Amino acid sequence: MKKRFVLFLCLYCACGWSQSYVIDQIIAVVGSKPVRQSDVEGRYLQMRIQGVPVVGDMKCSIFEEILTEKLLVNQAEVDSLVVSNSDLETEMTRRLSIFITQAGSEKEVERALNKSLYEIKDDLRKDLYEQMLAQEMQKNILSDIEVTPSEVRSFYNRMSRDSVPLINGQAEIAQIVVYPPYSDEVIGEVRQKLLDLRKRVINGENFRTLAVLYSEEPGAARTGGEIGFMSKGELDPEYAKAAWSLKNRGDVSRIVESKFGYHIIQLIEKRGDQVNTRHILMTPKPNPEAVEKATARLDSIAKLIKDEKMDWNTAALYFSQDENTRFNGGVMINPNDMGTLFEMDQLEKADYAVVKDMKPGEISAPFASVDGKHKHVYKIVKLKALSDPHRANLKDDYYYLQNITRNHKTNTVINRWVGEKIETSYIFIDNRFKRCPLNNNLWLK
């Protein structure tokens, strides 16, 4: 942990955020925007901290990335594009959460840098604003990009055999889901645990630390329960109501029930129509009797299907309690590409443990898992199809190839736009960086 935090401090200094150690030599100018040595060094250190492998001359790649970013920012300002304060604050909160996790606590960051978190945010704001502004400009350039089936076929047919991607084995899975009911006693236990934690916070303990230790939100160990700036429409209605009722920084809500479970919420900051909070989430666990009823029900459903008294799709429609899949035969949708195929490592751990030993057409025994909101469920699954590792093809991997085609098309459009803007923009590059093997040679002209 200490080693990682030293790297964080180096990043903080190299990016020009510390008054005691500043690298600010200008190594390029794009339009009216300077590029400093510290910009390259800081981004390089950030990538190392994140574990990005060093491939080739990474600093030269970063240098060209920043040149492009500055070109995009220049045009964004001409086009009067802006980044909202709420979006900027949300992204700053996300990045600071990563730093705080590396350091161990907010106080450790503030102590090490001899600044409050508000001062650190002010130091970060300008660089982050330009990065986000460049992203907005890129969205504008790519707003009309569409990929047609004929373009996907054409792109695939132009690939050499060796360049066609290898696809891992993929599974198509259907499910029938039952949510076991929770007894009043189980819910009472959860509420009492949250009441005890609330009392500990009121008595002076750190909410963030307790969230890391006790919250059942999957990312709580990394974020300390902080969710960033959100508007009312982005939050669960009950959560939003409780969050907006808090008046002062540090105030803690009473217990709130949402579609995700039960929470206590702490106010961090309100800004315009958005609020930043952290929370501790707990969900009731079904008692043995409820589990027995759920598994017995699923066993009965599976027997109906195996005895051919009901087909799978009809059973999913009538019996599954998952509203996202019951109307399409229970077929699970991969949120990464909205297709129906999953690589094994994309499945929930419980689902993977069951599916990995199944054959196509088989129906599993009932087992415990979690849904997309991390609520406890019991389910049976049917392995509809399983593909072996193979070279991508249009029949089995269309959505994957569509994404590759889209990426190629967007890169082509951006590179063409950059080339046109270089021709009409003032560009200065320091001699030391003219040796870099830049992808777009027009930078050096």
C-alpha positions in Angstrom: 0.0 0.0 0.0 2.8 2.4 0.9 4.5 1.8 -2.4 1.3 2.5 -4.4 0.7 5.7 -2.5 4.3 6.9 -3.1 3.5 6.4 -6.8 0.3 8.4 -6.4 2.3 11.2 -4.8 4.8 11.1 -7.7 1.9 11.5 -10.1 0.5 14.3 -8.1 3.8 16.2 -8.2 4.7 15.4 -11.8 1.4 16.7 -13.0 2.2 20.1 -11.6 -0.2 19.9 -8.7 2.5 20.5 -6.0 4.2 23.8 -5.5 7.4 22.1 -4.3 8.1 20.0 -7.4 6.9 21.3 -10.8 7.8 20.1 -14.2 6.4 22.7 -16.6 8.7 22.9 -19.6 6.6 23.4 -22.7 7.3 20.7 -25.3 4.6 21.5 -27.8 1.9 24.0 -28.7 -1.3 23.2 -30.5 -3.2 26.3 -31.5 -3.3 28.3 -28.3 -2.8 25.2 -26.0 0.6 24.4 -24.6 1.7 20.8 -23.9 4.1 20.5 -20.9 6.5 17.7 -20.1 4.5 17.2 -16.9 1.4 16.4 -18.9 3.2 13.4 -20.5 5.0 12.3 -17.3 1.9 12.5 -15.2 -0.2 10.5 -17.6 2.6 7.9 -18.0 2.7 7.5 -14.2 -1.1 7.2 -14.0 -1.0 4.4 -16.5 1.7 2.6 -14.6 -0.3 2.9 -11.3 -3.3 1.4 -13.1 -1.1 -1.6 -14.2 -1.1 -0.8 -18.0 1.8 -2.8 -19.5 4.5 -0.7 -21.2 4.4 -1.5 -24.9 6.9 0.3 -27.3 7.6 3.9 -26.6 4.6 4.6 -24.4 5.6 8.2 -23.7 5.5 9.0 -27.4 2.1 7.5 -27.7 0.9 9.6 -24.8 2.4 12.7 -26.4 0.5 12.2 -29.6 -2.7 11.5 -27.6 -2.3 14.8 -25.8 -1.6 16.6 -29.1 -4.9 15.3 -30.4 -6.7 16.2 -27.2 -5.5 19.8 -27.5 -6.7 20.0 -31.1 -10.1 18.8 -30.0 -10.2 21.3 -27.1 -9.4 24.2 -29.5 -12.2 23.2 -31.8 -14.6 22.6 -28.9 -14.0 26.2 -27.7 -14.6 27.5 -31.2 -17.9 25.5 -31.3 -18.8 26.8 -27.8 -19.0 23.3 -26.3 -19.0 23.1 -22.5 -18.8 20.4 -19.8 -21.3 20.8 -17.0 -20.1 21.4 -13.5 -22.0 18.4 -12.3 -20.4 16.1 -14.8 -17.0 17.5 -13.9 -17.6 17.1 -10.2 -18.8 13.5 -10.7 -15.6 12.5 -12.6 -13.4 14.3 -10.1 -15.1 12.4 -7.3 -14.6 9.1 -9.1 -10.9 9.7 -9.7 -10.3 11.0 -6.1 -12.0 7.9 -4.8 -9.3 5.8 -6.5 -6.6 7.9 -5.0 -8.2 7.7 -1.6 -8.4 4.0 -1.8 -4.7 3.8 -2.6 -3.8 6.1 0.3 -6.1 4.4 2.8 -8.3 7.3 3.8 -9.3 10.9 3.0 -7.3 12.2 6.0 -4.2 10.3 4.7 -4.4 12.1 1.3 -5.0 15.5 3.0 -2.1 14.9 5.4 0.3 13.8 2.8 -0.4 16.7 0.4 -1.1 19.3 3.2 -4.3 20.3 1.4 -8.0 19.7 1.9 -9.9 17.6 -0.6 -11.5 20.8 -1.9 -8.1 22.3 -2.6 -7.0 19.1 -4.4 -10.2 19.2 -6.5 -9.4 22.8 -7.5 -5.9 21.7 -8.6 -7.4 18.9 -10.7 -10.2 20.8 -12.2 -8.5 22.5 -15.2 -6.8 19.4 -16.6 -9.8 17.2 -16.2 -12.1 19.8 -17.7 -9.9 19.8 -20.9 -10.0 16.0 -21.1 -13.7 15.9 -20.8 -14.2 18.8 -23.3 -12.1 16.9 -25.8 -14.4 13.9 -25.3 -17.4 16.1 -26.0 -15.8 17.3 -29.2 -15.1 13.8 -30.3 -18.7 12.8 -29.6 -19.8 15.7 -31.9 -17.5 14.5 -34.7 -18.7 10.9 -34.4 -22.4 11.7 -33.8 -23.5 10.6 -37.3 -21.5 7.4 -37.3 -23.6 4.4 -38.3 -22.4 0.9 -39.2 -24.5 -1.0 -41.7 -24.6 -4.8 -42.1 -22.9 -4.4 -45.6 -20.1 -2.5 -43.9 -19.6 -5.2 -41.4 -19.4 -7.9 -44.1 -17.1 -5.8 -46.2 -14.7 -5.1 -43.3 -14.7 -8.8 -42.4 -14.0 -9.9 -46.0 -11.1 -7.5 -46.2 -9.4 -9.1 -43.1 -6.5 -11.5 -43.7 -6.9 -14.9 -42.1 -4.3 -14.1 -39.5 -6.0 -10.8 -38.5 -9.4 -12.3 -37.9 -9.8 -12.3 -34.0 -9.9 -15.4 -32.0 -13.1 -15.8 -30.0 -13.2 -17.6 -26.6 -15.9 -20.2 -26.0 -19.3 -18.5 -25.6 -22.5 -19.7 -24.0 -26.2 -18.8 -24.7 -28.2 -19.3 -21.5 -31.8 -19.1 -20.5 -33.0 -18.8 -16.9 -36.1 -19.2 -14.8 -35.8 -17.1 -11.6 -37.6 -17.1 -8.3 -37.1 -14.5 -5.6 -37.5 -16.2 -2.2 -39.6 -14.1 0.2 -38.0 -12.5 3.3 -39.5 -13.0 6.8 -40.1 -10.0 9.0 -37.5 -11.4 11.3 -34.8 -11.3 8.6 -35.7 -7.8 7.6 -35.6 -6.8 11.2 -32.1 -8.1 11.6 -30.9 -6.1 8.6 -32.5 -2.9 9.9 -31.0 -3.4 13.4 -27.5 -3.8 11.9 -28.0 -0.5 10.0 -29.3 1.2 13.1 -26.2 0.1 15.0 -23.9 1.4 12.2 -25.8 4.7 12.1 -25.3 5.1 15.8 -21.6 4.5 15.4 -21.3 7.2 12.8 -23.3 9.7 15.0 -20.9 8.8 17.8 -17.9 9.8 15.7 -16.8 6.8 13.6 -15.9 7.3 10.0 -18.8 6.5 7.6 -16.4 5.7 4.7 -14.5 3.1 6.8 -17.8 1.4 7.9 -19.0 1.3 4.3 -15.8 -0.5 3.3 -16.2 -3.0 6.1 -19.9 -3.6 6.1 -21.6 -2.4 2.9 -22.8 -5.1 0.5 -22.5 -2.9 -2.6 -19.9 -4.6 -4.8 -17.8 -1.5 -5.3 -17.9 -0.3 -1.7 -14.4 -1.5 -0.8 -13.0 0.8 -3.5 -15.3 3.8 -3.2 -16.2 3.8 0.5 -19.8 3.8 -0.5 -19.5 7.1 -2.4 -21.6 7.2 -5.6 -20.7 10.6 -7.0 -23.0 13.5 -8.1 -26.4 12.3 -9.2 -29.7 14.0 -10.1 -33.0 12.8 -8.7 -33.9 11.1 -12.0 -30.7 9.0 -11.8 -31.4 7.7 -8.4 -33.9 5.2 -7.0 -36.9 7.4 -6.0 -36.7 6.4 -2.3 -33.0 6.9 -2.2 -33.3 10.3 -3.9 -36.0 11.4 -1.5 -33.9 10.6 1.5 -30.7 12.1 0.0 -32.4 15.4 -0.8 -33.9 15.6 2.7 -30.4 15.8 4.3 -29.4 19.4 5.0 -25.8 19.6 6.1 -22.6 17.9 5.0 -22.1 14.7 7.1 -25.8 14.3 8.0 -26.9 10.7 8.0 -30.4 9.5 7.0 -32.6 7.0 8.7 -33.0 3.6 7.1 -34.1 3.8 3.5 -35.7 0.9 1.6 -35.0 0.9 -2.2 -35.3 -1.6 -5.0 -31.7 -2.6 -4.2 -32.2 -3.3 -0.5 -31.8 -1.2 2.7 -29.5 1.8 3.1 -28.2 4.5 5.4 -27.1 7.5 3.5 -24.6 10.3 4.3 -24.6 13.7 2.6 -21.3 14.8 1.1 -22.3 17.8 -1.0 -25.2 19.4 -2.9 -24.5 21.2 -6.1 -27.3 22.7 -8.2 -29.7 19.9 -9.1 -27.3 17.1 -8.1 -26.2 15.6 -4.9 -23.2 13.5 -3.9 -23.7 10.9 -1.2 -22.2 7.8 0.2 -24.2 4.9 1.6 -24.1 1.5 3.3 -26.2 -1.1 1.6 -27.5 -4.3 3.1 -29.9 -6.9 1.6 -31.9 -9.5 3.6 -30.9 -13.1 3.2 -33.7 -15.6 2.8 -34.1 -18.0 5.7 -33.9 -21.8 5.2 -37.7 -22.2 5.0 -37.9 -19.6 2.1 -34.9 -21.3 0.4 -36.6 -24.7 0.6 -39.8 -23.4 -0.9 -38.0 -21.6 -3.7 -35.9 -24.7 -4.7 -39.0 -27.0 -4.4 -40.9 -24.7 -6.8 -38.0 -24.7 -9.3 -37.7 -28.4 -9.0 -41.4 -28.7 -9.9 -41.0 -26.4 -12.9 -37.9 -28.3 -14.1 -39.9 -31.6 -13.9 -42.8 -30.2 -15.9 -40.3 -29.3 -18.7 -38.4 -32.6 -18.6 -41.6 -34.6 -18.6 -42.7 -32.5 -21.7 -45.8 -31.2 -20.0 -44.7 -27.7 -20.6 -42.0 -26.2 -22.9 -39.2 -24.0 -21.5 -40.4 -20.8 -23.1 -43.9 -21.2 -21.7 -42.5 -22.0 -18.2 -40.3 -18.9 -18.3 -43.3 -16.8 -19.2 -45.6 -18.1 -16.5 -43.2 -18.9 -13.6 -40.0 -16.7 -13.9 -40.0 -13.6 -11.7 -37.3 -11.9 -13.7 -39.1 -9.2 -15.7 -36.1 -8.6 -17.9 -36.1 -12.2 -19.4 -39.4 -13.9 -18.8 -40.9 -12.6 -22.0 -38.1 -13.8 -24.3 -37.9 -17.4 -23.1 -35.6 -16.5 -20.2 -32.7 -15.8 -22.5 -30.1 -13.8 -20.6 -28.8 -10.6 -22.3 -25.1 -9.7 -22.1 -24.9 -6.0 -20.9 -21.6 -5.6 -22.6 -22.9 -5.8 -26.1 -26.6 -6.4 -25.7 -26.2 -9.8 -27.4 -27.2 -13.2 -26.1 -23.7 -14.7 -25.9 -21.5 -14.7 -22.8 -17.8 -15.6 -22.4 -17.5 -17.7 -19.3 -15.7 -15.0 -17.3 -18.5 -12.6 -18.0 -21.0 -14.7 -16.0 -21.8 -14.2 -12.3 -19.6 -16.6 -10.2 -22.5 -18.7 -9.2 -23.8 -19.0 -12.8 -20.3 -19.9 -14.0 -19.9 -22.6 -11.4 -23.0 -24.3 -12.7 -22.8 -23.7 -16.5 -19.2 -24.7 -16.9 -20.1 -28.4 -16.4 -23.3 -28.4 -18.5 -23.9 -29.6 -22.1 -26.2 -27.8 -24.6 -29.8 -28.7 -23.9 -29.3 -29.6 -20.3 -31.3 -28.0 -17.5 -29.5 -27.3 -14.2 -30.7 -28.1 -10.6 -31.8 -25.1 -8.6 -29.0 -22.9 -7.3 -28.5 -19.6 -5.5 -27.2 -16.5 -7.4 -27.7 -12.8 -7.6 -29.5 -10.6 -10.1 -28.4 -7.3 -11.8 -29.3 -5.4 -8.6 -27.3 -7.9 -6.5 -30.4 -9.2 -4.9 -30.5 -12.9 -3.8 -32.3 -15.2 -6.2 -32.7 -18.9 -6.9 -32.8 -20.1 -10.5 -32.6 -22.9 -12.9 -30.8 -22.4 -16.2 -30.8 -24.1 -19.6 -27.7 -24.1 -21.7 -29.1 -23.3 -25.1 -25.8 -23.3 -27.0 -22.1 -23.5 -26.4 -19.4 -22.6 -28.9 -15.8 -23.7 -28.9 -12.9 -21.2 -29.2 -12.8 -20.2 -32.9 -11.9 -17.5 -35.4 -14.7 -14.8 -35.6 -17.3 -15.3 -38.3 -20.3 -13.4 -39.4 -22.8 -16.1 -38.5 -21.8 -16.6 -34.9 -20.1 -13.3 -34.0 -21.9 -10.6 -35.8 -22.2 -8.2 -32.9 -18.5 -8.6 -32.0 -17.5 -7.9 -35.6 -19.9 -5.0 -35.7 -18.1 -3.4 -32.7 -14.7 -3.9 -34.4 -16.1 -2.3 -37.6 -17.5 0.6 -35.7 -14.1 1.2 -33.9 -12.3 1.1 -37.2 -14.7 3.5 -38.7 -14.6 5.9 -35.8 -10.7 5.8 -35.8 -10.7 6.6 -39.5 -13.1 9.5 -39.1 -11.1 11.0 -36.2 -7.7 10.6 -37.9 -9.1 12.3 -41.0 -10.5 15.1 -38.9 -7.2 15.5 -37.1 -5.2 15.6 -40.3 -7.5 18.4 -41.7 -7.2 20.4 -38.5 -3.4 20.1 -38.3 -3.2 21.7 -41.8 -5.0 24.8 -40.6 -3.6 25.0 -37.0 -0.5 26.4 -35.5 1.7 23.5 -34.4 5.0 23.6 -32.6 6.9 20.5 -31.4 10.1 20.6 -29.4 13.1 18.9 -31.2 13.3 16.2 -28.5 9.9 14.9 -29.4 10.3 15.1 -33.2 12.1 11.7 -32.9 8.8 10.1 -31.8 7.3 7.6 -34.3 3.9 9.4 -34.4 1.0 7.7 -36.2 0.1 10.9 -38.0 3.2 12.2 -39.7 1.4 15.6 -40.4 2.3 16.6 -36.8 6.0 16.8 -37.8 5.3 18.9 -40.9 
